Amino acid sequence: MAYDEELAERIRAVVAGEAALAERRMFGGLAFLIAGHMAVAASGQGGLMVRVDPDETEALVDGLGVEPMEMRGREMRGWLRVSDDAVRDDAALTEWVGRGIAYTRSLPAK
């Protein structure tokens, strides 16, 4: 499955004007990087992949639209999968994208 182009456009609208922003196709999706670190992506499996503080991962999982990111059967602390339904409205999308950008900005530039 290819990533959702409409979701990618909505993400672009949120990240417009961010310094050190780059887009890169990764993992079947479209990733948005800040200073070389992936912050958020329109996932090739639908919804978002969002980078968060690893210590906040469990608290942010709600079992409805926000799940831990898994890769090859392993949970990836600091990464969440946010469903399409959880970012259907612009306010929710802005919140999740902002969370990913805020955490990524706290990392040293690559």
SULDA-V906930 format. One record per backbone hydrogen bond with DSSP energy under -0.5 kcal/mol. NH is the residue of the N-H (numbers start at 1). CO is the residue of the C=O. E is the energy in kcal/mol with one decimal. If there is no record, write none. Layout:
NH&CO&E / NH&CO&E
//
This chain:
3&28&-0.5 / 4&43&-0.5 / 5&3&-0.7 / 8&4&-2.2 / 9&5&-2.2 / 10&6&-2.0 / 11&7&-2.4 / 12&8&-2.5 / 13&9&-1.9 / 14&10&-1.4 / 15&11&-2.5 / 16&12&-1.1 / 18&15&-2.5 / 21&18&-0.8 / 22&33&-2.1 / 24&31&-2.3 / 26&24&-0.5 / 26&29&-1.5 / 29&26&-2.8 / 30&42&-2.0 / 31&24&-3.2 / 31&29&-0.5 / 32&40&-3.1 / 33&22&-3.3 / 33&31&-0.5 / 34&37&-2.9 / 35&20&-2.6 / 37&34&-2.0 / 39&32&-2.7 / 40&32&-1.3 / 41&49&-2.0 / 42&30&-2.4 / 43&41&-0.9 / 43&47&-2.4 / 44&27&-0.5 / 46&43&-1.4 / 48&82&-3.0 / 49&41&-1.9 / 50&80&-2.5 / 51&39&-2.7 / 52&78&-2.7 / 56&53&-2.3 / 57&53&-0.6 / 57&54&-0.9 / 60&56&-1.6 / 60&57&-0.6 / 61&57&-1.1 / 62&66&-1.2 / 63&66&-1.6 / 67&81&-2.6 / 69&79&-2.1 / 71&74&-2.7 / 74&71&-1.6 / 76&69&-3.3 / 77&75&-0.8 / 79&76&-1.7 / 80&50&-2.5 / 81&67&-3.1 / 82&48&-2.3 / 82&80&-0.6 / 83&65&-3.2 / 83&81&-0.5 / 87&83&-0.7 / 87&84&-1.2 / 88&85&-1.1 / 93&89&-2.0 / 94&90&-2.8 / 95&91&-2.0 / 96&92&-2.3 / 97&93&-2.9 / 98&94&-2.5 / 99&95&-2.0 / 100&96&-2.1 / 101&97&-2.5 / 102&98&-2.8 / 103&99&-2.1 / 104&100&-2.2 / 105&101&-2.6 / 106&102&-0.7 / 106&103&-1.2 / 107&104&-1.6 / 110&35&-1.9
//
